[in-house]
Amino acid sequence: MLPDSLFLSMLHHKRIGRYPNLLRPATFNEKILQRNLRPDPRYISLTDKLSVREYIAAKIGEKHLIPLISAPEVFTREVFDALPGSFVMKANHGSTFVEIVRDKSDTSFEKLQLLARKWLSTEFYYVARERHYRTIKPRIFFEQLLLDQAGQIPADYKLHCFGGRPGRPIIYILVISDRFGKATHGDVYDVDWNHLDVAIGYYKRSAKPAPRPKNLASVLDIAATLCEDFDYVRVDLYAPDNQVFFGELTFTPGAGVLPFTPDSIDYEWGKLLG
């Protein structure tokens, strides 16, 4: 029942430890809160995980899209029966709506239908008042399960891209490893793959950095292309076995209540956002 600005101020205080200045924002989180309240109209179709595929195909080519198996209007038993032995079920209208199915025989239509109904009934806007989610029509869809040559789910590369200036954007890479396992870590690197003493969100840093990806240059080039129309966007990519696949575009990461360690990064990134 709270107005969006009051709700976000209280949530920011709870997560970050201080009330935000929404009139004269200085930190990264404060500026993201402003985006929640006054989103660019483009965010709607580019945040929708189905409609964004057309934009991505035009910008970098269909080969960088994870193959789409099905995007039914209604999830029925017939749809389930037609799915391959492994797949990923997702919803298009929010975050964390992901179900990995490595072996279809280990699940059931009833189990997935229950989960799909839960997702579709979630009004994601009310989670953190990100207003561009309000008009996205919820849909369930199914993608090919992306695995590397070792049979593992590849790391999630979340590239925070600050553009709006001549030349290459400033990019920081948050790598989420073993996201669906028991040893999830989040590590921040610069474009030269230096392991930074920074933590974003609640992920723990790894004791030592991951090996530099062989296709890091391709990852950075694709991120730079996808961010060229924006002063800031987080570009999520996967880079298994010298390939690069698109994950999503995020314009309000953490909904403007994303903790940084050290806290000074919130102010440094705020300056980059302009």
C-alpha positions, 0 to 999 in steps of 0.5 A, spaced: 500 500 500 506 504 500 507 509 494 513 506 490 518 512 492 517 511 500 517 503 499 524 504 495 526 508 500 525 503 506 527 497 502 534 501 500 535 503 508 534 496 509 539 493 504 544 498 504 544 501 511 542 509 509 536 512 506 537 514 499 537 521 496 532 521 490 532 528 489 540 529 488 542 521 487 549 520 487 550 513 488 549 507 483 543 504 487 540 511 488 540 512 480 538 505 479 532 507 484 530 513 479 530 508 473 525 504 477 520 510 478 522 513 471 524 507 466 525 509 459 520 506 455 525 501 451 526 497 457 519 494 457 521 490 451 528 489 452 527 486 459 522 481 456 526 475 456 522 473 449 521 480 446 528 481 447 530 476 442 528 480 436 533 485 438 539 481 440 538 477 433 538 484 429 544 487 434 549 481 434 546 475 430 541 469 432 547 464 433 548 468 440 541 466 442 540 460 446 535 455 442 528 456 443 524 450 444 517 452 445 513 459 448 506 456 448 500 460 450 498 455 455 503 450 458 499 443 457 501 436 457 501 436 450 507 441 450 510 437 456 510 431 452 513 434 446 519 437 450 526 434 449 529 430 455 533 436 457 531 443 457 530 449 461 523 452 463 523 460 464 518 465 465 519 472 461 517 477 466 522 477 472 528 475 475 529 468 478 524 464 474 529 458 472 528 451 472 533 446 470 531 440 467 537 435 466 533 429 465 525 429 464 524 423 467 526 426 474 520 431 473 513 431 471 508 435 468 504 436 474 510 439 478 512 444 472 505 446 471 505 448 479 511 452 478 509 455 472 502 457 475 506 460 481 511 464 476 505 467 472 501 469 478 507 473 481 506 480 479 514 482 479 513 489 479 511 489 486 517 485 488 521 492 488 517 497 484 521 496 478 515 500 473 517 497 467 515 490 469 508 492 470 506 491 462 510 485 460 505 479 459 507 473 463 509 467 459 512 461 460 518 458 455 523 453 454 530 453 452 535 448 450 539 446 456 546 450 455 552 445 457 559 446 456 564 440 454 564 437 461 557 437 462 556 443 466 552 449 466 557 454 464 558 460 469 554 467 468 558 473 466 554 479 468 557 485 465 556 492 468 557 496 462 557 504 462 557 507 456 554 514 453 561 516 452 566 516 446 570 510 445 569 503 448 565 503 454 567 502 461 566 494 463 566 490 470 565 483 469 561 479 475 562 472 474 557 467 478 560 460 478 556 454 480 550 458 480 545 452 481 550 448 485 552 448 492 559 452 492 556 459 488 561 464 488 561 471 485 567 474 483 569 481 479 574 482 474 576 488 470 577 488 462 584 485 463 581 479 468 584 482 474 581 479 480 578 485 484 577 486 491 570 487 490 563 483 492 557 485 489 550 483 492 551 477 497 556 472 493 562 470 496 569 471 492 573 465 490 579 464 494 583 465 487 581 467 480 578 463 475 583 462 469 582 468 464 577 465 458 580 464 451 574 468 448 574 474 453 575 479 447 569 476 444 565 477 450 567 484 451 566 486 444 559 483 444 557 486 451 560 493 448 555 492 442 549 491 446 550 497 450 552 502 445 545 505 445 545 506 453 549 510 458 548 503 462 546 496 462 548 490 465 549 485 459 548 477 461 552 472 457 555 465 457 561 463 454 562 455 454 567 452 449 569 458 446 562 460 444 558 466 446 550 466 448 546 471 450 542 471 457 539 478 458 539 485 459 538 488 465 537 496 466 535 496 474 540 491 477 538 489 484 532 494 483 537 499 486 538 496 493 544 492 491 550 492 496 557 493 494 563 491 498 566 496 499 561 501 500 565 506 496 564 502 490 556 504 490 559 512 489 564 510 484 559 507 480 554 512 481 560 517 478 560 513 472 553 513 471 553 520 470 
